[in-house]
C-alpha cells in the first residue's frame, strides 16, 4: 500500500493534544496536578467522563474507560525543557516507569517514561539541540 504526500503549503501543524483513557478521570487529574503541576481546564459529566488538563504549552485530554487493553496500549510523548528537575521529581514520587529511566537516545533527545495511576505511559523528552 502506498501513501501519497499531500502538499499543503498554507497549513502549519502547531501542536497535538493527546486523548488518554483513565478508569477514574478525577483521580488521574489529581495525579497530574500533584505530581506534575497540571491544572484542570475543563471537565464534563458526573462522574467525570472527560477532562482537559494544561501546564504551560502542554495539554492532555482524558476520557473515562474501563477497557484494560486500551489502558495498556495507550501512551503519549511530551516535550519539556528542564528534564533533569522533572526526572528527579518523578523519581522522588515513585512514578518513573520501571524500564523508563532518563537516557540519551540515538535520535537526539534525552527522555524518560512514567506511569499514570492506570499504567498509561507518558514519555517526557528534551531535544539535545534546540
DAGIDA-V925141 format. One record per backbone hydrogen bond with DSSP energy under -1.0 kcal/mol. CO is the residue of the C=O (numbers start at 1). NH is the residue of the N-H. If there is no record, write none. Layout:
<<CO;NH> <CO;NH>>
//
This chain:
<<8;11> <18;61> <20;63> <22;65> <24;28> <25;29> <26;30> <27;31> <28;32> <29;33> <30;34> <31;35> <32;36> <32;38> <33;37> <39;54> <42;52> <44;49> <44;50> <49;64> <50;44> <51;62> <52;41> <52;42> <53;60> <54;39> <55;58> <58;55> <60;53> <61;20> <62;51> <63;22> <67;71> <68;72> <69;73> <70;74> <74;121> <76;123> <78;125> <82;86> <83;87> <84;88> <85;89> <86;90> <87;91> <88;92> <89;93> <90;95> <91;94> <95;115> <97;100> <100;113> <103;111> <105;108> <108;128> <109;105> <110;126> <111;103> <112;124> <113;97> <114;122> <116;119> <120;116> <121;76> <122;114> <123;78> <124;112> <125;80> <126;110>>
//
